[in-house]
């Protein structure tokens, strides 16, 4: 069974950011941080309109199990060069549970 997740991807050079909602297997957060990042990147490759889907280099990935969040840094490898990023992934929470 799939579950909903939310990823916030920030361009480390410009500070531009984008939030992505995606689905993955419900047990995703039982996996290591790098596997969680890979699940999001696979989603990006499969669900975005890319001429050539980007690859990525992961510098760090840390999972905070109690807070249910993964934080990662790395670079998207694009045709025009590398784009450093900061990434946070968490299970999507119902609107009533979100902190404004």
Secondary structure, 3 states (H helix, E strand, C coil): CEEEEEEEEEECCCCCEEEEEEEEECCHHHCCHHHHHHHHHHHHHHHCCCCCCCEEEEEEEEEECCCCEEEEEEEEEECCEEEEEEEEEEECCCHHHCCC
